[in-house]
Amino acid sequence: MTQEPKEPPVDPGQGPAGSPLPAAPEQPPAQPQWGQYAPQPQWGQPQQPGPNPYGYNQYVAPPKPGVIPLRPLRLGEVLDGAFQAARRNGKAMFGSALIFQVITAVITLAITLSALGRFSSNIFADSLSQTAPTEAQLNGLAGTMLQLFIAVGVVSIISALMEMVLQGALVVPVLRATLNRKTEFGQMWRLVKPRIGSLLLLALVYAAATFLAIAVYAGILIGLLVATNSMGSSSGGLAALGFGLLLSLPFLAAGIWVGVKVMLAPASIVVEDIGVFAAIKRSWQLTRQNWWRTFGIAALAAIIASVIGGIITTPVTLLLGLLLPVMSPNPDQLMGTTALATVISSLIGALVGAVTVAFQTGVMALIYVDLRMRRDGFDVTLLKESESGKDDGGIPGRGAPAPAAVGHYPTGQFPQGQQPPTQYPGQNPPAPNPPSQYPGQ
C-alpha cells in the first residue's frame, strides 16, 4: 500500500515557503459594549491599569453654571445662592426693592404725619388741655382716630399689592443667576410686565382670604361670648380676652400652614406663565410632602433677615431715643422733632427692608427651583439651556412643559419632552446590571 509523503511541520511563525509571516499590527483592547462586561482577570494575573469599564473610576460633581448646582439643593446652598444672586444683580434686586420700600414709606409718612398733626392739635389745644372736652371735641378726636385707622388699612393694602409685584419680579434675576446670567433693572421689569396683572390679582385674593378669616374669627368669638352670657357681665372683658387668646392659636396655626402651601404662587405665575388659581394649585402641589422643609428654610431666612435688620436699626432707634428729649425740651418743639425722627427712622427702615426683601425673595425663588428639580426634572431643563451657551434674554425654563399631575415620578419616567441625562460632561457611562453568570464560570 502506497503511503503519502509526509510534509514537514510548518513553523507557526513562517509562511508556506519558509518565509516569515508579516507582523500583525497591534490592536487596541476592545472596549465592552453597552450591556456587556469586560473579561475578568484570571487568578494570579495583575489588573491592568486604565479606566474602569463600569464608570465608577472617578466622581464628577453636578454642573454648577451659576449660583447653585443643578441638582436638589441643601439648606446652605439655598441661603448662599440667595445672597449670591442678590449680589450679582444689585441694581435689579436691591434697586427695585429700595424704590418700592421708599414709595411705601413716603405714603405711610404722608398719612401718618397728617393724622398725627390733627391729633396733636386736638390734644394740645387749650380747650382740651385746660378744660373738660366737649362732646363735639371728643367726636372730632374719634373721627381723627377712625381716619387714621382707615388710612393705615389702605396703606397696608397698597403695600401688600406692591410687595406681591416685587416678589414676582425678583424671581426673574434669581432664576437667571442659576445659569450665570446677569439681569439688568429694565430687563427684569420687561420680563415681568405681562404678569403684573396676575400678581395684583393674587394679592387681592390673599387679602380677601385674610379678611374672611378675620371675619370668621370675630364671628366665632362673639358667638362664644353670647353663648356664655359674658357680653353684659362685669367679667366680659376678661372672658373676651381669654376666648380670643385660645381661639387665636388654631387660626394662627392654620394661617401659617396655608401661607407656606401657597408661598410659591408668585414664582409659578412668573416662570410658568399660568393664572392665579392655577398658580395657587401649583404651589400647593409642589410643597406636598415638603411642607416642613419649606417652612424651616423660610423661617430661618426670616430670622436671618430680622437679625440683619435689628443690627442696623437698633443703634439708630436708641440714638434717636436719646437725642429726642434733648432736641425738644418743651412741647412746642415736640411735633417737629418727632416728625424728623419719624422720617429718619422710615428712611433707614426702607433701606433695611430692601436688603431683607431681596434676600427672602431670593430664598423663596430657590425653594421653588429646588422643589421643581425634585419633582419635575427641572435641573435637566436648566442643564440643556446651560449647554446651549447662549442667553436669549428670557426666563430660564419658561417654555418647559409642566406635568399634568405633579408628584414623584416612577423610575425612568420624566415629564413629556424631558429625559434624564445619560451622563454629565466628563463622566463615564453608568454600569449595566451585573450578569447572572460570568463567561467561563
Salt bridges, closest charged atoms under 4 A:
GLU77 OE2 - ARG71 NH2 2.51
GLU77 OE2 - ARG74 NH2 3.15
GLU272 OE1 - ARG282 NE 2.86
GLU272 OE2 - ARG372 NH1 3.85
ASP273 OD1 - ARG195 NH1 3.02
ASP370 OD2 - ARG293 NH1 2.56
ASP370 OD2 - ARG374 NE 2.99
ASP376 OD2 - ARG282 NH2 2.51
ASP376 OD2 - ARG372 NE 3.30
GLU385 OE1 - ARG181 NH1 3.85
ASP391 OD2 - ARG176 NH2 2.69
ASP391 OD1 - ARG181 NH1 3.70
ASP392 OD1 - ARG181 NH1 3.97
